[in-house]
Amino acid sequence: MIVIIPDVLTEQEQQQLKTLAAEAPFVDGKETAGFRAKLVKNNEQVSKTAANKKKLQEIVVTALNRSAAFRRGAIPHHIRPPLISRYRPGMTYGAHVDDALMGSANSRDRTDVSVTVFINDATDYEGGELVIHSPFGVQEVKLPARYAVVYPSGTLHEVAEVTKGERLVAVTWVQSYVRDERHRQFLSDALDVRDKLHALDPKSPETDKAFRLYTNLLRMWAET
């Protein structure tokens, strides 16, 4: 399930991120890549030692948590600290799959959902499409500023070469309460039906059944 979410960031948050990123030191993105991803990762990201790193991360996580569409699509249990990534001309990230587990030895998160939040506008650079190799074929994603895309972490994906300008994004990973992407899709569909019935006739028996169906599916599939 690939979910496009408009206006995750406010204009103020977007400007804050751009200003803070301009002040932060960037390092080779290979620092946080898995052993295989290092072979294909060619970008930059805000250094782990940057003084404003936590502020950048807080802005992104706050924006995601505020988004009902994100919560519906990801059903987040834990959002990992985001990375602020930069691509300049010639930079790319070849085809890879995100690590299944991230974090320290004492505190690991399972990565169920990957998220890209677009900080600058698509007109600021050429190339740089997020290319997702889904079961339904290759899908290219290049979104306006402040948008986000949510997709299963287990998919093969890449970032096409930036040929002009600069691509600035925040990327993060989510451990979902519901690990199976098919179950998250079923829950999203059930939620759509539930909400539609509630809007049409909140007191009908069918509406009660839709609420019961969604709640009990979530109860059956959720992991804590």
Backbone as a chain_set.jsonl record, in Angstrom:
{"seq": "MIVIIPDVLTEQEQQQLKTLAAEAPFVDGKETAGFRAKLVKNNEQVSKTAANKKKLQEIVVTALNRSAAFRRGAIPHHIRPPLISRYRPGMTYGAHVDDALMGSANSRDRTDVSVTVFINDATDYEGGELVIHSPFGVQEVKLPARYAVVYPSGTLHEVAEVTKGERLVAVTWVQSYVRDERHRQFLSDALDVRDKLHALDPKSPETDKAFRLYTNLLRMWAET", "coords": {"N": [[0.841, -1.187, 0.0], [0.753, 2.049, -1.029], [0.77, 5.281, 0.103], [-0.115, 8.568, -0.482], [0.303, 11.643, 1.035], [-0.946, 14.768, 1.362], [0.341, 17.983, 2.4], [1.563, 17.432, 4.951], [3.507, 18.753, 6.399], [3.352, 22.053, 7.762], [3.509, 25.335, 6.24], [5.15, 26.931, 7.806], [6.606, 25.02, 9.276], [7.944, 23.793, 7.17], [9.62, 25.89, 6.297], [11.151, 26.247, 8.596], [12.527, 23.797, 8.67], [14.027, 23.984, 6.299], [15.636, 26.207, 6.888], [17.025, 25.346, 9.21], [18.326, 23.108, 8.164], [20.025, 24.306, 6.336], [21.845, 25.435, 8.033], [23.075, 23.299, 9.184], [25.699, 20.805, 9.483], [26.512, 18.539, 6.873], [27.024, 15.069, 6.111], [28.538, 12.166, 4.553], [26.098, 9.999, 3.296], [26.453, 7.29, 3.554], [27.114, 6.657, 6.124], [24.952, 5.766, 7.637], [23.991, 3.61, 6.301], [23.093, 0.201, 5.567], [25.156, -2.8, 5.199], [24.985, -3.68, 2.545], [23.544, -1.653, 1.283], [25.367, 0.415, 1.367], [26.826, 0.118, -0.936], [25.371, 1.291, -2.926], [24.445, 3.727, -2.136], [24.505, 7.147, -2.468], [24.452, 9.959, -1.267], [23.859, 12.812, 0.895], [23.595, 13.537, 4.41], [22.231, 15.126, 7.341], [24.56, 15.54, 9.903], [25.108, 13.252, 12.63], [26.096, 14.505, 14.816], [25.234, 17.1, 14.688], [24.212, 20.2, 16.033], [21.581, 21.043, 15.881], [20.147, 18.807, 15.224], [18.227, 17.274, 16.709], [16.104, 19.07, 16.879], [15.334, 19.311, 14.193], [14.448, 16.672, 13.807], [12.336, 16.524, 15.636], [10.462, 18.307, 14.568], [9.635, 17.0, 12.227], [8.61, 14.518, 13.203], [6.55, 15.427, 14.888], [4.868, 16.6, 12.993], [4.122, 14.352, 11.464], [2.788, 12.76, 13.403], [0.608, 14.354, 13.848], [-0.926, 14.064, 11.594], [-3.836, 12.7, 10.388], [-4.18, 11.08, 8.167], [-1.688, 9.873, 7.916], [-1.58, 8.399, 10.326], [-3.669, 6.657, 9.847], [-2.757, 5.226, 7.6], [-0.275, 4.154, 8.381], [-0.531, 3.191, 10.981], [0.981, 3.763, 13.429], [3.295, 2.508, 15.795], [5.836, 3.1, 16.723], [7.917, 5.739, 15.735], [10.886, 6.104, 14.051], [13.833, 8.167, 14.693], [14.011, 10.722, 12.347], [16.003, 11.025, 9.313], [17.621, 13.718, 7.738], [17.999, 14.175, 4.465], [20.061, 14.954, 1.658], [20.316, 15.54, -1.79], [22.437, 16.28, -4.373], [23.466, 17.427, -7.694], [24.26, 14.565, -9.631], [24.046, 12.793, -7.563], [22.557, 9.847, -6.14], [20.51, 7.032, -5.132], [20.822, 3.801, -5.256], [18.971, 0.768, -6.149], [17.503, -0.868, -3.399], [16.647, -2.587, -0.338], [15.164, -1.623, 2.676], [16.701, -2.039, 5.916], [15.539, -4.667, 8.034], [15.506, -4.465, 10.8], [16.209, -1.768, 12.928], [18.266, 0.379, 14.903], [19.866, 0.418, 18.173], [21.69, -2.282, 19.773], [20.373, -2.834, 22.131], [17.91, -1.736, 21.813], [15.843, -2.161, 19.467], [13.956, -1.512, 16.515], [11.41, -2.879, 14.513], [11.138, -2.469, 11.05], [8.406, -1.59, 9.396], [7.096, 0.245, 7.81], [8.074, 2.675, 5.489], [8.923, 6.125, 5.153], [8.892, 9.112, 3.308], [9.34, 12.518, 3.5], [8.803, 15.418, 1.768], [10.758, 18.208, 1.599], [11.715, 20.442, 0.128], [10.516, 21.946, -2.952], [9.321, 20.136, -5.844], [9.981, 21.425, -8.166], [12.42, 22.487, -7.676], [14.481, 20.875, -8.39], [15.845, 18.544, -10.785], [15.157, 15.239, -11.91], [15.649, 12.736, -9.358], [13.456, 11.179, -8.565], [11.556, 9.115, -6.381], [11.653, 5.773, -6.719], [9.621, 3.089, -6.684], [9.496, -0.325, -6.558], [6.896, -2.052, -6.964], [4.489, -4.794, -6.488], [2.762, -4.28, -8.529], [4.117, -3.141, -10.534], [6.604, -0.698, -11.573], [6.669, 2.309, -9.778], [6.886, 5.752, -9.862], [7.638, 8.41, -7.727], [7.337, 11.74, -7.11], [6.952, 14.493, -5.353], [5.127, 17.523, -4.382], [6.44, 20.134, -2.219], [6.158, 19.64, 1.305], [4.529, 17.447, 1.18], [4.057, 13.91, 1.86], [5.113, 10.51, 1.384], [4.114, 7.218, 2.021], [5.102, 3.908, 2.377], [5.491, 0.291, 2.045], [8.194, -1.061, 3.896], [9.505, -3.302, 3.023], [9.676, -3.287, 0.272], [11.489, -3.184, -2.809], [13.334, -0.35, -3.628], [14.414, 2.872, -4.907], [16.295, 5.934, -5.432], [16.211, 8.081, -8.064], [18.834, 9.524, -10.073], [19.76, 12.827, -9.279], [19.857, 15.469, -11.448], [19.97, 18.173, -11.639], [19.916, 21.027, -9.526], [18.719, 20.721, -6.111], [17.682, 18.165, -3.964], [15.813, 17.886, -1.094], [14.926, 16.078, 1.643], [13.102, 14.466, 4.315], [13.559, 11.37, 5.815], [12.173, 8.444, 7.255], [11.355, 5.637, 9.407], [8.866, 3.299, 10.385], [7.69, 1.357, 13.044], [4.926, -0.496, 12.932], [1.744, -0.977, 14.575], [0.475, -2.949, 13.271], [1.877, -5.362, 11.51], [1.693, -6.62, 8.988], [1.377, -5.705, 5.675], [-0.847, -6.205, 4.071], [-2.878, -6.517, 5.91], [-2.926, -3.951, 6.978], [-3.899, -2.601, 4.745], [-6.478, -3.78, 4.518], [-7.584, -2.861, 6.901], [-7.555, -0.11, 6.437], [-9.392, 0.047, 4.333], [-11.683, -0.925, 5.659], [-11.99, 1.081, 7.516], [-12.626, 3.244, 5.869], [-15.165, 2.426, 4.912], [-16.548, 2.256, 7.351], [-16.501, 4.965, 8.226], [-17.896, 6.205, 6.157], [-20.463, 5.035, 6.361], [-21.099, 5.944, 8.902], [-21.308, 8.683, 8.424], [-23.53, 8.724, 6.745], [-25.631, 7.445, 8.141], [-25.581, 7.445, 11.294], [-26.824, 5.972, 13.335], [-27.58, 3.52, 12.445], [-27.94, -0.115, 12.29], [-26.083, -1.265, 10.564], [-23.992, 0.541, 10.599], [-23.129, 0.227, 13.226], [-22.185, -2.405, 12.999], [-20.065, -2.02, 11.218], [-18.305, -0.466, 12.762], [-17.775, -2.347, 14.75], [-16.576, -4.356, 13.197], [-14.179, -3.077, 12.224], [-12.902, -2.455, 14.674], [-12.513, -4.969, 15.857], [-10.999, -6.334, 13.957], [-8.676, -4.799, 14.112], [-8.028, -5.362, 16.764], [-7.456, -8.067, 16.526], [-5.195, -8.154, 14.869], [-3.307, -6.359, 15.822], [-0.141, -5.674, 17.365], [1.663, -5.289, 20.354]], "CA": [[0.0, 0.0, 0.0], [1.474, 3.316, -1.129], [-0.148, 6.347, 0.487], [0.366, 9.938, -0.69], [-0.349, 12.486, 2.038], [-0.661, 16.193, 1.139], [0.448, 18.973, 3.478], [1.946, 16.912, 6.26], [4.174, 19.897, 7.02], [2.829, 23.39, 7.525], [4.498, 26.197, 5.582], [6.113, 27.364, 8.821], [7.504, 23.887, 9.554], [8.812, 23.623, 6.002], [10.647, 26.926, 6.319], [12.045, 25.923, 9.715], [13.388, 22.69, 8.251], [14.974, 24.48, 5.3], [16.589, 27.09, 7.567], [17.876, 24.542, 10.082], [19.177, 22.26, 7.329], [21.053, 25.162, 5.741], [22.826, 25.731, 9.073], [23.623, 22.048, 9.736], [26.728, 20.097, 8.705], [26.1, 17.3, 6.215], [28.072, 14.058, 5.97], [28.246, 11.112, 3.591], [24.963, 9.193, 3.706], [26.833, 5.899, 3.807], [27.299, 6.455, 7.564], [23.81, 5.071, 8.232], [23.526, 2.573, 5.381], [23.45, -1.18, 5.838], [26.386, -3.186, 4.498], [24.741, -3.77, 1.106], [23.104, -0.343, 0.806], [26.541, 1.273, 1.19], [27.328, -0.025, -2.301], [24.55, 2.033, -3.889], [23.975, 4.984, -1.547], [25.338, 8.304, -2.77], [23.775, 11.203, -0.901], [24.369, 13.412, 2.127], [22.575, 13.707, 5.442], [22.655, 15.926, 8.483], [25.439, 14.776, 10.784], [24.587, 12.826, 13.931], [26.604, 15.417, 15.849], [24.734, 18.46, 14.452], [23.579, 20.771, 17.227], [20.135, 21.21, 15.687], [19.59, 17.555, 14.693], [17.019, 16.886, 17.426], [15.029, 19.99, 16.508], [14.885, 18.866, 12.875], [13.699, 15.421, 13.964], [11.092, 16.807, 16.361], [9.512, 18.955, 13.647], [9.096, 15.98, 11.314], [7.802, 13.554, 13.949], [5.338, 16.125, 15.32], [3.998, 16.751, 11.824], [3.566, 13.038, 11.125], [1.828, 12.361, 14.432], [-0.578, 15.212, 13.72], [-1.636, 13.734, 10.364], [-4.771, 11.579, 10.479], [-3.937, 10.187, 7.03], [-0.506, 9.079, 8.262], [-1.949, 7.434, 11.36], [-4.535, 5.658, 9.222], [-1.989, 4.391, 6.683], [0.875, 3.486, 9.012], [-0.897, 2.674, 12.308], [2.329, 3.779, 14.018], [3.626, 2.17, 17.178], [7.02, 3.9, 17.021], [8.548, 6.388, 14.584], [12.313, 6.266, 14.278], [14.325, 9.529, 14.457], [14.204, 10.913, 10.908], [17.226, 11.531, 8.715], [17.447, 14.771, 6.745], [18.875, 13.754, 3.369], [20.245, 15.925, 0.579], [20.854, 15.036, -3.058], [22.889, 17.305, -5.309], [23.666, 16.825, -9.016], [25.085, 13.371, -9.691], [23.775, 11.905, -6.432], [21.488, 8.882, -6.346], [20.492, 5.926, -4.181], [20.444, 2.669, -6.079], [17.932, -0.141, -5.674], [17.823, -1.49, -2.12], [15.564, -2.83, 0.613], [15.542, -1.105, 3.992], [16.978, -3.046, 6.936], [14.348, -5.117, 8.744], [15.616, -3.981, 12.171], [17.06, -0.59, 13.072], [18.463, 0.83, 16.269], [20.991, -0.158, 18.903], [21.52, -3.681, 20.166], [19.45, -2.918, 23.263], [16.623, -1.123, 21.487], [15.658, -2.293, 18.023], [12.616, -1.393, 15.969], [11.13, -3.536, 13.234], [10.716, -1.473, 10.072], [7.259, -2.026, 8.61], [6.668, 1.319, 6.908], [9.064, 3.717, 5.182], [8.283, 7.422, 4.928], [9.673, 10.23, 2.781], [8.667, 13.816, 3.578], [9.471, 16.307, 0.821], [10.948, 19.504, 2.245], [11.687, 21.488, -0.902], [9.546, 21.662, -4.001], [9.774, 19.315, -6.975], [10.52, 22.298, -9.214], [13.765, 22.929, -7.281], [15.502, 19.94, -8.876], [15.467, 17.64, -11.867], [15.444, 13.872, -11.494], [15.378, 12.549, -7.937], [12.212, 10.474, -8.273], [11.558, 7.899, -5.575], [11.177, 4.707, -7.608], [9.197, 1.962, -5.859], [9.224, -1.519, -7.36], [5.779, -2.707, -6.298], [3.973, -5.947, -7.226], [1.962, -3.8, -9.653], [5.009, -2.471, -11.462], [7.425, 0.4, -11.063], [5.94, 3.55, -9.545], [7.77, 6.875, -9.586], [6.999, 9.373, -6.836], [8.016, 13.03, -6.956], [5.814, 15.226, -4.812], [5.353, 18.914, -3.973], [6.926, 20.372, -0.861], [5.282, 19.414, 2.449], [3.848, 16.17, 1.022], [4.766, 12.704, 2.293], [4.707, 9.224, 0.823], [4.251, 6.108, 2.965], [5.097, 2.672, 1.593], [6.045, -0.827, 2.819], [9.66, -1.068, 3.96], [10.039, -4.482, 2.374], [9.727, -3.153, -1.174], [12.714, -2.702, -3.446], [13.116, 1.038, -4.056], [15.635, 3.629, -5.21], [16.128, 7.349, -5.759], [16.857, 8.353, -9.343], [19.884, 10.542, -10.019], [19.438, 14.247, -9.412], [20.682, 16.026, -12.523], [20.05, 19.629, -11.501], [19.297, 21.521, -8.306], [18.934, 20.016, -4.846], [16.52, 17.466, -3.383], [15.926, 17.863, 0.358], [13.82, 15.289, 2.183], [13.256, 13.755, 5.581], [13.167, 9.97, 5.678], [12.088, 7.744, 8.526], [10.783, 4.295, 9.356], [7.849, 3.121, 11.414], [7.206, 0.054, 13.484], [3.479, -0.384, 12.997], [1.028, -1.924, 15.416], [0.033, -4.033, 12.386], [3.083, -5.548, 10.701], [1.398, -7.123, 7.644], [0.868, -4.615, 4.84], [-2.188, -6.554, 3.6], [-3.791, -6.221, 7.001], [-3.079, -2.494, 7.047], [-4.786, -2.224, 3.649], [-7.839, -4.179, 4.883], [-8.045, -1.941, 7.949], [-7.824, 1.18, 5.8], [-10.66, -0.099, 3.609], [-12.751, -1.038, 6.643], [-12.162, 2.402, 8.116], [-13.347, 4.058, 4.886], [-16.564, 2.008, 4.932], [-17.099, 2.658, 8.647], [-16.711, 6.41, 8.281], [-18.95, 6.548, 5.203], [-21.736, 4.65, 6.961], [-21.361, 6.845, 10.026], [-21.755, 9.963, 7.882], [-24.857, 8.557, 6.141], [-26.639, 7.063, 9.136], [-24.773, 7.047, 12.455], [-27.541, 5.123, 14.275], [-28.045, 2.3, 11.796], [-27.263, -1.354, 12.697], [-24.938, -1.492, 9.68], [-22.906, 1.371, 11.104], [-22.609, -0.462, 14.409], [-21.418, -3.564, 12.544], [-18.818, -1.529, 10.623], [-17.426, -0.105, 13.88], [-17.36, -3.597, 15.382], [-15.659, -5.03, 12.283], [-12.87, -2.421, 12.247], [-12.296, -2.566, 16.001], [-12.097, -6.333, 16.148], [-9.877, -6.638, 13.077], [-7.49, -4.181, 14.713], [-7.709, -6.124, 17.97], [-6.914, -9.371, 16.126], [-3.911, -8.046, 14.165], [-2.381, -5.434, 16.47], [0.901, -6.186, 18.248], [2.173, -4.222, 21.217]], "C": [[0.88, 1.242, 0.0], [0.477, 4.438, -0.875], [0.536, 7.701, 0.278], [-0.411, 10.854, 0.252], [0.015, 13.952, 1.781], [-0.476, 16.949, 2.453], [0.641, 18.37, 4.863], [2.633, 18.012, 7.065], [3.353, 21.159, 6.791], [3.897, 24.2, 6.783], [5.56, 26.646, 6.572], [7.108, 26.251, 9.136], [8.461, 23.658, 8.385], [9.95, 24.642, 6.018], [11.644, 26.698, 7.45], [13.036, 24.833, 9.313], [14.434, 23.162, 7.25], [16.046, 25.347, 5.955], [17.564, 26.287, 8.43], [18.823, 23.66, 9.275], [20.307, 23.068, 6.705], [22.168, 25.47, 6.74], [23.582, 24.487, 9.539], [24.742, 21.488, 8.868], [26.153, 18.81, 8.114], [27.297, 16.375, 6.072], [27.631, 13.048, 4.917], [27.122, 10.217, 4.118], [25.297, 7.744, 3.994], [26.994, 5.61, 5.296], [26.164, 5.662, 8.194], [23.26, 3.982, 7.325], [23.937, 1.193, 5.868], [24.603, -1.61, 4.939], [26.167, -3.271, 2.992], [24.347, -2.412, 0.523], [24.281, 0.613, 0.605], [27.069, 1.238, -0.24], [26.603, 0.891, -3.278], [24.096, 3.394, -3.373], [24.974, 6.103, -1.814], [24.525, 9.568, -2.527], [24.444, 11.771, 0.343], [23.238, 13.51, 3.127], [23.14, 14.518, 6.599], [23.426, 15.04, 9.454], [24.762, 14.419, 12.103], [25.023, 13.771, 15.043], [26.098, 16.847, 15.672], [23.964, 18.97, 15.665], [22.058, 20.857, 17.087], [19.452, 19.947, 15.167], [18.269, 17.195, 15.378], [15.839, 17.793, 17.083], [14.471, 19.62, 15.139], [14.005, 17.626, 13.005], [12.349, 15.662, 14.634], [10.042, 17.426, 15.446], [8.844, 17.907, 12.765], [8.179, 15.014, 12.062], [6.498, 14.189, 14.423], [4.353, 16.257, 14.165], [3.355, 15.424, 11.446], [2.504, 12.609, 12.134], [0.528, 13.15, 14.357], [-1.479, 14.78, 12.559], [-2.533, 12.508, 10.541], [-4.536, 10.584, 9.351], [-2.71, 9.313, 7.279], [-0.861, 8.016, 9.291], [-2.808, 6.314, 10.775], [-3.709, 4.688, 8.366], [-0.907, 3.577, 7.351], [0.528, 2.758, 10.305], [0.364, 2.612, 13.175], [2.371, 3.385, 15.488], [4.835, 2.994, 17.613], [7.606, 4.435, 15.735], [10.023, 6.584, 14.908], [12.736, 7.722, 14.047], [14.621, 9.735, 12.968], [15.624, 11.344, 10.551], [16.856, 12.643, 7.735], [18.475, 14.516, 5.653], [18.89, 14.791, 2.251], [20.869, 15.232, -0.629], [21.19, 16.229, -3.934], [23.203, 16.641, -6.649], [24.668, 15.665, -9.004], [24.807, 12.378, -8.585], [22.544, 11.048, -6.7], [21.533, 7.867, -5.212], [19.945, 4.73, -4.942], [19.44, 1.749, -5.403], [18.37, -0.871, -4.402], [16.535, -1.781, -1.356], [16.027, -2.341, 1.978], [15.767, -2.252, 4.977], [15.699, -3.399, 7.698], [14.315, -4.613, 10.187], [16.57, -2.803, 12.195], [17.145, -0.209, 14.536], [19.662, 0.153, 16.894], [20.671, -1.584, 19.3], [20.487, -3.84, 21.273], [18.061, -2.377, 22.952], [16.44, -1.113, 19.978], [14.184, -2.145, 17.658], [12.527, -2.209, 14.688], [10.645, -2.466, 12.252], [9.618, -2.072, 9.194], [6.926, -1.03, 7.507], [7.81, 2.312, 6.726], [8.328, 4.996, 4.796], [9.292, 8.403, 4.339], [8.817, 11.485, 2.864], [9.464, 14.793, 2.717], [9.529, 17.718, 1.392], [10.983, 20.635, 1.224], [10.843, 21.028, -2.084], [10.161, 20.878, -5.148], [10.367, 20.158, -8.1], [11.93, 22.784, -8.896], [14.864, 22.013, -7.812], [14.941, 19.113, -10.026], [15.947, 16.237, -11.525], [15.014, 13.682, -10.053], [14.061, 11.872, -7.61], [12.466, 9.305, -7.315], [10.907, 6.811, -6.427], [10.896, 3.475, -6.756], [8.832, 0.805, -6.769], [8.148, -2.332, -6.642], [5.338, -3.939, -7.083], [3.168, -5.55, -8.466], [2.799, -3.026, -10.658], [5.766, -1.34, -10.792], [6.57, 1.659, -10.929], [6.935, 4.631, -9.155], [7.013, 7.939, -8.794], [7.883, 10.601, -6.722], [6.938, 14.034, -6.593], [6.157, 16.684, -4.493], [5.902, 18.991, -2.549], [5.799, 20.173, 0.146], [4.482, 18.128, 2.352], [4.705, 15.044, 1.609], [4.252, 11.508, 1.515], [5.051, 8.142, 1.835], [4.161, 4.816, 2.164], [5.761, 1.547, 2.399], [7.569, -0.873, 2.756], [10.272, -2.259, 3.231], [10.125, -4.402, 0.864], [11.116, -2.721, -1.632], [12.433, -1.276, -3.942], [14.456, 1.722, -4.263], [15.279, 5.099, -5.405], [16.916, 7.62, -7.027], [17.868, 9.492, -9.194], [19.301, 11.948, -10.143], [20.388, 14.849, -10.44], [20.832, 17.535, -12.436], [19.36, 20.035, -10.211], [19.608, 20.667, -7.095], [17.626, 19.427, -4.345], [16.744, 17.348, -1.884], [14.702, 17.162, 0.925], [14.148, 14.84, 3.603], [12.786, 12.324, 5.354], [13.153, 9.319, 7.06], [11.385, 6.417, 8.323], [9.895, 4.108, 10.571], [7.684, 1.657, 11.752], [5.717, 0.214, 13.713], [2.905, -1.335, 14.034], [0.593, -3.138, 14.609], [1.15, -4.265, 11.369], [2.784, -5.926, 9.252], [0.768, -6.018, 6.804], [-0.524, -4.922, 4.295], [-3.221, -6.243, 4.677], [-3.986, -4.715, 7.16], [-3.994, -1.997, 5.933], [-6.241, -2.575, 3.981], [-8.412, -3.225, 5.932], [-8.369, -0.566, 7.374], [-9.149, 1.142, 5.048], [-11.839, -0.163, 4.58], [-13.043, 0.308, 7.3], [-12.911, 3.331, 7.168], [-14.843, 3.729, 4.899], [-17.234, 2.453, 6.232], [-17.447, 4.138, 8.677], [-17.813, 6.858, 7.325], [-20.324, 6.217, 5.768], [-22.107, 5.574, 8.114], [-21.865, 8.199, 9.544], [-23.177, 9.87, 7.33], [-25.946, 8.305, 7.184], [-25.951, 6.545, 10.388], [-25.473, 6.072, 13.405], [-27.986, 3.795, 13.671], [-27.312, 1.075, 12.337], [-26.029, -1.642, 11.846], [-23.729, -0.669, 10.118], [-22.283, 0.743, 12.346], [-21.742, -1.658, 14.008], [-20.074, -3.139, 11.952], [-17.824, -1.121, 11.705], [-16.899, -1.367, 14.566], [-16.332, -4.332, 14.516], [-14.271, -4.412, 12.354], [-12.175, -2.646, 13.587], [-11.767, -3.967, 16.259], [-11.023, -6.836, 15.196], [-8.584, -6.053, 13.639], [-7.066, -4.943, 15.96], [-7.015, -7.447, 17.609], [-5.493, -9.244, 15.589], [-2.878, -7.179, 14.879], [-1.393, -6.162, 17.373], [1.429, -5.042, 19.092], [3.55, -4.607, 21.753]], "O": [[1.661, 1.457, 0.927], [-0.542, 4.535, -1.559], [1.625, 7.944, 0.797], [-1.642, 10.84, 0.263], [1.17, 14.337, 1.965], [-1.06, 16.597, 3.478], [-0.032, 18.75, 5.821], [2.374, 18.181, 8.257], [2.728, 21.315, 5.741], [5.055, 23.789, 6.712], [6.737, 26.734, 6.225], [8.308, 26.5, 9.252], [9.64, 23.367, 8.585], [11.107, 24.293, 5.78], [12.841, 26.927, 7.283], [14.232, 24.937, 9.583], [15.601, 22.78, 7.344], [17.226, 25.239, 5.621], [18.773, 26.514, 8.39], [19.982, 23.482, 9.648], [21.423, 22.569, 6.561], [23.303, 25.736, 6.344], [24.609, 24.599, 10.209], [24.736, 21.674, 7.651], [25.404, 18.089, 8.773], [28.434, 16.824, 5.931], [26.492, 13.076, 4.452], [27.185, 9.735, 5.249], [24.503, 7.039, 4.617], [27.01, 4.447, 5.698], [26.379, 4.957, 9.18], [22.162, 3.481, 7.565], [24.982, 1.026, 6.496], [24.987, -0.88, 4.026], [27.082, -2.963, 2.228], [24.757, -2.059, -0.583], [24.21, 1.518, -0.227], [27.682, 2.198, -0.708], [27.142, 1.233, -4.331], [23.433, 4.137, -4.095], [26.141, 6.015, -1.433], [23.984, 10.167, -3.457], [25.475, 11.266, 0.788], [22.067, 13.561, 2.752], [24.351, 14.586, 6.806], [22.998, 13.933, 9.781], [23.949, 15.182, 12.625], [24.387, 13.83, 16.095], [26.492, 17.728, 16.435], [23.159, 18.244, 16.249], [21.336, 20.751, 18.079], [18.307, 20.003, 14.717], [17.299, 16.848, 14.705], [14.701, 17.33, 17.007], [13.255, 19.618, 14.95], [12.944, 17.542, 12.387], [11.341, 15.072, 14.245], [8.86, 17.098, 15.546], [7.627, 17.928, 12.58], [7.078, 14.725, 11.593], [5.447, 13.551, 14.365], [3.152, 16.052, 14.337], [2.164, 15.38, 11.141], [1.433, 12.144, 11.745], [-0.527, 12.66, 14.76], [-2.668, 15.099, 12.548], [-2.047, 11.41, 10.812], [-4.676, 9.377, 9.551], [-2.694, 8.143, 6.897], [-0.481, 6.855, 9.14], [-2.68, 5.156, 11.173], [-3.934, 3.479, 8.401], [-0.638, 2.444, 6.951], [1.216, 1.811, 10.685], [0.769, 1.532, 13.605], [1.587, 3.867, 16.305], [4.867, 3.524, 18.724], [7.778, 3.7, 14.762], [10.362, 7.171, 15.936], [12.079, 8.439, 13.292], [15.41, 8.986, 12.392], [16.341, 11.938, 11.357], [15.885, 12.519, 6.988], [19.679, 14.626, 5.887], [17.876, 15.417, 1.942], [21.812, 14.451, -0.505], [20.341, 17.079, -4.204], [23.206, 15.413, -6.736], [25.762, 15.767, -8.449], [25.273, 11.24, -8.643], [21.616, 11.464, -7.393], [22.48, 7.845, -4.426], [18.751, 4.658, -5.235], [19.103, 1.93, -4.233], [19.469, -1.421, -4.338], [15.467, -1.274, -1.7], [17.155, -2.615, 2.389], [15.12, -3.295, 4.893], [14.875, -2.526, 7.973], [13.243, -4.362, 10.738], [17.621, -2.836, 11.556], [16.217, -0.444, 15.311], [20.386, -0.591, 16.234], [19.533, -2.038, 19.181], [19.804, -4.861, 21.348], [17.137, -2.545, 23.748], [16.837, -0.166, 19.299], [13.294, -2.589, 18.384], [13.458, -2.225, 13.882], [9.81, -1.638, 12.615], [9.873, -2.944, 8.364], [6.524, -1.414, 6.409], [8.435, 2.736, 7.699], [7.255, 4.956, 4.194], [10.419, 8.506, 4.825], [7.696, 11.511, 2.355], [10.665, 14.969, 2.921], [8.5, 18.346, 1.639], [10.353, 21.672, 1.426], [10.501, 19.85, -2.191], [11.366, 20.946, -5.391], [11.165, 19.663, -8.896], [12.572, 23.417, -9.733], [16.047, 22.335, -7.7], [13.729, 19.003, -10.207], [17.008, 16.063, -10.926], [14.12, 14.378, -9.571], [13.586, 11.979, -6.48], [13.467, 8.599, -7.433], [9.742, 6.926, -6.808], [11.81, 2.888, -6.177], [7.971, 0.931, -7.639], [8.453, -3.192, -5.816], [5.76, -4.121, -8.225], [2.922, -6.376, -9.345], [2.264, -2.338, -11.528], [5.591, -1.065, -9.605], [5.841, 2.028, -11.85], [7.731, 4.451, -8.233], [5.895, 8.316, -9.145], [9.033, 10.515, -6.292], [6.104, 14.388, -7.428], [7.328, 17.037, -4.352], [5.831, 18.029, -1.785], [4.642, 20.494, -0.124], [3.823, 17.738, 3.315], [5.906, 15.202, 1.825], [3.112, 11.489, 1.049], [6.13, 8.144, 2.429], [3.244, 4.647, 1.36], [6.512, 1.821, 3.335], [8.157, -0.739, 1.683], [11.445, -2.219, 2.861], [10.594, -5.344, 0.225], [11.82, -1.99, -0.934], [11.419, -1.028, -4.594], [15.498, 1.215, -3.848], [14.107, 5.457, -5.528], [18.13, 7.419, -7.072], [17.755, 10.319, -8.289], [18.459, 12.215, -11.001], [21.605, 14.738, -10.297], [21.709, 18.116, -13.076], [18.338, 19.459, -9.841], [20.625, 19.975, -7.05], [16.598, 20.103, -4.307], [17.744, 16.78, -1.445], [13.573, 17.602, 0.711], [15.303, 14.836, 4.026], [11.729, 12.1, 4.763], [13.996, 9.601, 7.911], [10.889, 6.108, 7.24], [10.134, 4.677, 11.637], [7.555, 0.814, 10.865], [5.293, 0.971, 14.586], [3.499, -2.37, 14.339], [0.367, -4.216, 15.16], [1.345, -3.452, 10.465], [3.562, -5.576, 8.365], [-0.261, -5.458, 7.182], [-1.31, -4.0, 4.075], [-4.312, -5.76, 4.377], [-5.093, -4.259, 7.445], [-4.78, -1.074, 6.145], [-7.139, -1.764, 3.755], [-9.577, -2.833, 5.859], [-9.343, 0.068, 7.779], [-9.935, 2.087, 5.114], [-12.87, 0.469, 4.353], [-14.192, 0.632, 7.599], [-13.743, 4.123, 7.61], [-15.684, 4.628, 4.897], [-18.352, 2.967, 6.216], [-18.538, 4.523, 9.096], [-18.574, 7.775, 7.634], [-21.248, 7.025, 5.669], [-23.269, 5.941, 8.286], [-22.739, 8.799, 10.168], [-23.945, 10.826, 7.433], [-27.035, 8.875, 7.116], [-25.755, 5.338, 10.534], [-24.807, 5.41, 14.201], [-28.695, 3.027, 14.321], [-26.177, 1.198, 12.799], [-25.046, -2.195, 12.338], [-22.588, -1.122, 10.021], [-21.061, 0.729, 12.499], [-20.692, -1.895, 14.604], [-19.063, -3.812, 12.156], [-16.63, -1.398, 11.584], [-15.722, -1.444, 14.919], [-15.345, -4.864, 15.026], [-13.285, -5.128, 12.524], [-10.994, -2.989, 13.626], [-10.684, -4.128, 16.822], [-10.213, -7.68, 15.578], [-7.54, -6.706, 13.646], [-5.874, -5.147, 16.188], [-6.1, -7.885, 18.306], [-4.667, -10.126, 15.821], [-1.689, -7.259, 14.568], [-1.742, -7.127, 18.053], [1.621, -3.936, 18.586], [4.156, -3.842, 22.503]]}, "num_chains": 1, "name": "protein.A"}
